[in-house]
Amino acid sequence: MPRRKDGMRTVAPVFQLYRFSDDDAVWWRLVSPNGRGLARTALAMPSAAAAHASVEAVRIAVGSLVPVLRLTDAYRWQWMLTQDDVPVVQGIGDQDRRVRCAHACRSFVDLAPVAALDLAVATFRRSSAPPVSARRSAT
């Protein structure tokens, strides 16, 4: 495994497919080289095959997706990428500054085309209800 100058191992970015134990929908997220989730699909997919196709579509279209940064009611910044005003990719978490939010969005745009895709579907136990916008499934 490659190492950085400081001796730490580098980890390649990877798209991970996952589902929750109480739901059949499949999601994807991009895990960055530092091991943290960077972004996820905006809509749940009905199957692993649909999630795989969604990742490939995002890889192809990532340069033409429109970034949207917004300030939340809690004065935190969130980003998403849209296509025809429809959210396609959402940043995971929020940032305290707009510049950090924009950097996270650019990081996704840079990493998505070169990230590997892990075909295994992980299953997680849900700790809270999903947001209403996420409950709609892509068809």
N, C-alpha and C positions, 0 to 999 in steps of 0.2 A: 504494500500500500504506500502511495507517495507521502512524503513528509514535507512540511513547511520548513523554512529556515530555522524556526525556533524548536524544531524537533517534533512538533505536534503532527499527528496524522491529518491529512486532508480527507474530507468526505465529499463525495460527489452529490450534487442535488438530485433528488428523486421525487417522482410523482408517486404517491401512495394512494391506493384505493382502499376505502373503508366503509363499513356500515355500522349501525348501532344494533345491539342485541334485540331491541324491541321493534325493529323496522326492517323491511326488506330492501329499502332504497339504498343505492350505492353512491358515495361521494368520492371526490378526489381532492387531494391537497398536495402542494409542493412543499417538501421539506428542504430547507436551505442547507448549505454546507456546515453551518454551525449546529445543525440538528433540530432547529426550531421550525414549526410550521410557518410558512410565509404567506400562503394564499390558499384558497379553496374554491371549488366550483360554487356558483351562486345558487344553483338548483340541484336537487337530488336527481339521480338517474334511476331508471327502473331496473337496470341490470348492470353487471360488471362489463359486459360488452358495450353497453351504451356509455358507461363512464370512460372506457378505453377510447371509444370513438370521440368523446368530448375532449379528452386530453389531446388527441391528435389534431382535432379541429382548432383548439386553442394554440397549439404549437405553430400551425400553419398561419393563423390569422393574428397572432399576438402583435405584430407590427402595425396592424390596422385597427386594433381595438382602441377605444377612446378612454383615457384615464379621467377619473372623476375623483376629486378630493373634497371631503366635506367635513365641516366642523360639527361635532355632536352637541347635544344640549349640555353635556358635562364638560364642554370645551376641550375635547380630545379630537384628534384627526383620524379619519378612516378613509381608505381608498378602495376603488373598484375599477374594473375595466368593463366598458360597455360596447355593445354592437347594436347600432340602430336604437339607441337609448334603452336597451335591455341589458341588465347586469349579466355578465358572463363569469367574471372572476371577482372574488372579494378578498381583501386583505384580512389576515387573521390578526385579531387584536386591534389596538389603536395606539396612536403615538401622541406624545405631548406637544410636538411641534410640527408645523406644516412641512418643513424641510425634511424631517425624518420620515414623514408619511410619503412624500414624493420619492425619497430614496428607496423606500420599501417597494413602491410601485415599480420604479425603474429596475430594481433588483429582480423582480419577477419577470419583467420583460426580457432582461438579459439572460436569466437562467432557464426559462421555460423551453426554449428551442434545443438546449443541450442536455437537459435533465433526462435521466433514465426513467423508465416506467416499471415499477414493481407490479407484476401481474397478480400477485397474491392479494386477496381481499382480507384486510384485518377487521376484526370485530371488536367494538368498544362498548362498554356499558355507559349509557347516557346518564349524566349527572344532573341535567336540567332539561326542561322542554325547549325544543328548537324555536327560533324566532318565527313568527307567523309567515314572513316572506320566504323562509326556507322550507316551509311545509309543502309548498307547491312542487310537484314533480315535473321534470322535463319529459316530454313525450317524443 
